Amino acid sequence: MRITAALLAALVGAAPGAAAPLEQFNQRLFLPVTVNGQPTVALLDSAAEMTVLDDDFATGQLGLRLDGSATAHGSGAEEMEARFADHVSVAVLGTQLDLRAVVIDLDEVSQRLLGRPVRMLLGRELFDRERLRIDIAGGTIDRTSGAARGTRLAVADYRGNPVIAATIEGHETSQAVFDLGNGSGILIGRAFARRNGLDAPDRIVGQADGGGLGGTIRRDRIVLRDLTVGSRTFHNVPAEIDDTETAADVNLGTAVLGNFIITTDFAQHALWLEPRE
């Protein structure tokens, strides 16, 4: 795995509770963590219900014993076989998480989507535990107890995903997934698109390959005339139609969220979006 100088320094010498570097690579976010004493780099994914470990990393390097078996569904076309590992100790941002993690083969998504090996997806357990300040454009993430700035949005739950309010071409929804693991752009659920005329034939401008865990999936592409999140309105926003059965109305990734300094407090069911100048 390619590790930048900033991430390497954080792995070996960051002070407890200090801000960590948040590296953006292919529109995804990576931060340094230590897993059962093993330093590594994790992809940050606020919409992952559970932390995910690559199977080779879990068994080969961490020596974890796996149990159970389940069918996992990602945002791709195929189902995946998943197993589980207990006693996964994650040190991150000066705090300690003791987790039961999902273990799957991350090789395909690493090669196809991320462009580098990925050992771990750090899920919403961190967000549920800590109040965080995230500056995507500034490249930092840290725990915070200070006052938040910006527009406060309520955080609810949809199928295990954190959701907030957004407005698309005048159509309001409270079902916009706050997804820092989405580096592919805005996704619009097919049902929401159909209700609001967003997938009419004259709105389709092409198709694109997408999909995360579970392989490639073909999606219709559209352009949103406007999208409002917090106090910001974006115009002429490229988006794709998500045909998966469990799709929320909207999925907001780093393309939009990178325009804000973000404070999250999932324990208080809230986050704040402060527009960057």
Helices and strands as residue ranges (DSSP letters): H 5-13, E 20-21, E 23-25, E 28-35, E 38-44, E 52-54, H 55-56, I 57-61, E 66-73, E 79-92, E 95-104, H 107-109, I 110-114, E 120-122, H 125-129, E 132-135, E 140-143, E 151-154, E 156-158, E 161-168, E 171-178, E 186-189, H 190-195, G 201-203, E 206-210, E 217-229, E 232-242, E 250-252, H 254-257, E 260-265, G 266-268, E 270-275
